[in-house]
Amino acid sequence: MWKITILLVVSFSLCNLSIVYADVEWRLRKDEDNIQVYSRKVDGSPFDAVRTVTVMQDVRLSALAALIIDANACANWASRCMESYIFRRLNDTEAYVYTHSNMPFPIKNRDMLTHAIWSQDATSLTVRVDSEATTEILDDIAGRLRLTQVKLGWIFRPLESGAVEISNEAHIDPGSNLPGWISNLLLLSTPYETMRSFVLEVAKPEYRDAVVSFVREPPAR
């Protein structure tokens, strides 16, 4: 039985999620500790998309997937994640996932129910999970603002060197106007801190040696 956690304020890969970007390049906003955070405009939306990238040596694709799949570990590495669980599992690579995220006072906490789908490219062996917010499946929860305009994803791309490029992207409508300092926090600090913690967490033995049934590893180099 697999589990997956998707977070409100981390950035994720969206190549399969029909986001329409404005005709602009990604703008580098932060580059520190081998982690790059980018943003760019999205056509028809006042909210930017955000992308976070790093490269990790000596890591297996299954280890990376296993950490995302472990919903109980959400609060250990994902900035502002309070809880995440499987609301409904459809099959080994598809599920509805509930996530509750803590927001700085006085902003109301956010939650969402996303439809998450895992896949692996047969040629490149790139592993990804793509998610999109759903509506009219789970009733609203008192004290939490339900997000309904969210597209998220992670992508793990093996490199010729044997390393893996880890990237994620997000485009999120926060559901209400936010103060500028909050918007900046969500756009830069939160994705950066999440990626930094992710890299540290995935090195733990329970993930390092994990086996994920639908993930095929590149040939040993």
C-alpha positions in Angstrom: 0.0 0.0 0.0 1.6 3.2 -1.0 1.0 6.7 0.4 1.9 10.1 -1.0 2.0 13.6 0.4 1.6 16.8 -1.5 2.2 20.1 0.2 0.7 23.5 -0.1 3.8 25.6 -0.3 6.5 23.5 -1.9 7.1 23.8 -5.6 6.5 21.1 -8.0 6.8 19.9 -11.7 3.9 20.6 -13.9 4.8 19.4 -17.4 1.7 17.3 -17.7 -0.7 19.7 -15.9 -1.7 22.1 -18.7 -0.4 25.3 -16.9 -0.2 28.2 -19.4 2.8 30.3 -18.8 3.3 33.8 -20.0 6.0 34.2 -22.7 8.8 34.8 -20.1 11.7 32.8 -18.9 12.1 31.5 -15.3 13.7 34.2 -13.1 16.3 33.0 -10.6 15.2 34.3 -7.2 17.5 32.4 -4.8 20.6 30.3 -5.3 22.1 28.8 -2.1 23.5 25.5 -0.9 23.1 24.0 -4.4 19.4 24.9 -4.4 17.9 27.2 -7.0 14.5 28.8 -6.6 12.8 30.4 -9.7 9.6 32.1 -10.4 7.7 33.3 -13.5 4.3 34.7 -14.6 1.4 32.6 -15.5 -1.1 33.7 -18.2 -4.4 34.8 -16.8 -3.3 34.6 -13.1 -2.0 37.2 -10.7 0.0 34.6 -8.9 3.5 33.4 -10.1 4.6 29.9 -10.6 7.6 28.8 -8.5 10.2 26.2 -9.4 12.9 24.7 -7.1 15.9 22.6 -8.4 18.8 20.7 -6.9 21.1 17.9 -7.9 21.8 15.0 -5.5 24.6 12.4 -5.7 24.4 8.8 -4.6 20.6 8.6 -4.3 18.2 6.1 -5.8 14.9 7.0 -7.6 13.0 4.7 -5.2 14.4 6.5 -2.2 13.2 9.8 -3.5 9.8 8.4 -4.4 9.5 6.7 -1.0 9.9 9.9 0.9 7.1 11.6 -1.0 5.0 8.4 -0.6 5.5 8.4 3.2 2.6 10.7 4.3 3.5 10.4 8.0 6.9 12.0 7.4 5.3 15.2 6.0 6.0 17.4 9.0 9.6 16.2 9.2 10.7 17.9 6.0 8.0 19.9 4.3 7.8 23.4 5.5 4.4 24.3 7.0 2.9 20.8 6.5 0.9 19.9 9.6 -0.7 16.7 8.3 -1.2 14.7 5.1 -3.0 11.4 4.5 -4.5 9.3 1.8 -8.2 10.2 1.5 -8.8 7.6 -1.2 -6.4 5.3 -2.9 -7.4 4.3 -6.5 -4.5 2.0 -7.4 -0.7 1.7 -6.8 0.0 5.0 -8.7 -3.1 7.1 -8.2 -4.7 8.6 -5.1 -6.6 11.5 -3.6 -4.4 13.1 -1.0 -5.5 15.5 1.8 -3.0 18.1 3.1 -3.3 20.6 5.9 -0.8 23.5 5.9 0.0 25.9 8.8 0.1 29.6 7.8 1.7 32.5 9.8 -0.7 34.4 12.1 -3.1 36.0 11.3 -3.5 34.2 8.0 -6.1 31.3 8.1 -4.6 27.8 7.7 -5.0 26.3 4.2 -5.9 22.7 3.2 -6.5 20.9 -0.1 -7.5 17.6 -1.6 -5.4 16.8 -4.6 -5.6 14.0 -7.3 -2.0 12.6 -7.5 -0.7 10.4 -10.3 2.8 8.8 -10.4 4.5 7.9 -13.7 8.0 6.8 -15.0 9.3 7.4 -18.5 10.3 4.1 -20.1 13.3 5.6 -21.8 14.8 8.3 -19.6 13.5 6.5 -16.4 12.4 10.0 -15.1 10.0 9.6 -12.2 7.3 12.1 -11.5 4.1 12.7 -9.6 1.6 15.3 -10.9 -1.2 16.6 -8.8 -4.2 18.9 -9.1 -6.7 20.2 -6.6 -10.2 18.7 -6.6 -13.5 20.0 -5.6 -16.9 18.6 -4.3 -15.3 15.4 -3.0 -14.4 16.4 0.6 -16.4 18.7 2.8 -14.8 21.9 4.0 -13.2 21.7 7.5 -13.9 24.5 10.0 -11.0 26.9 10.6 -9.3 26.0 7.3 -9.5 27.6 3.9 -9.9 25.0 1.1 -7.7 25.6 -1.9 -9.3 24.7 -5.2 -6.8 26.2 -7.8 -3.6 24.2 -7.3 -1.3 22.4 -9.7 1.8 20.6 -8.2 4.4 18.0 -9.0 7.8 16.5 -8.3 10.2 15.2 -10.9 13.3 13.0 -10.4 15.5 12.9 -13.5 18.6 10.6 -13.7 21.7 12.3 -15.1 24.5 10.8 -17.2 26.8 11.4 -14.3 24.8 9.1 -12.1 23.4 11.9 -10.0 19.7 12.8 -10.0 18.2 16.2 -10.7 15.4 16.9 -8.2 12.9 19.6 -9.2 9.5 20.7 -8.3 7.0 23.3 -9.4 3.8 24.8 -8.2 1.2 27.2 -9.3 -1.2 28.0 -6.4 -4.1 30.4 -6.0 -3.9 31.1 -2.2 -7.7 31.7 -2.0 -7.5 35.3 -0.8 -5.3 38.3 -1.0 -2.1 37.9 1.2 0.2 40.5 2.6 3.4 41.1 0.6 5.6 39.5 3.2 3.5 36.3 3.2 3.6 36.1 -0.6 7.4 36.5 -0.5 7.7 33.8 2.2 5.7 31.3 0.1 7.5 32.2 -3.1 11.1 31.9 -1.8 11.7 30.8 1.8 9.2 28.0 2.0 10.3 26.2 -1.3 13.9 26.6 -0.4 13.6 25.2 3.1 11.4 22.4 1.9 14.0 21.3 -0.7 16.9 21.6 1.8 15.0 19.4 4.3 14.0 16.9 1.7 17.6 16.2 0.7 18.5 15.6 4.3 15.5 13.4 5.1 15.9 11.2 2.0 19.4 10.1 3.2 17.9 8.3 6.2 18.1 4.5 6.1 14.3 4.0 5.9 14.3 5.8 2.5 17.8 5.1 1.2 17.2 1.4 0.9 13.4 1.6 0.1 11.9 -0.4 -2.8 9.0 1.2 -4.7 7.1 -1.3 -6.9 6.5 1.0 -9.9 10.0 2.6 -10.0 12.8 1.1 -12.1 16.4 2.2 -11.3 18.9 3.2 -14.0 21.7 0.6 -14.7 24.6 0.7 -12.3 27.5 2.8 -13.5 
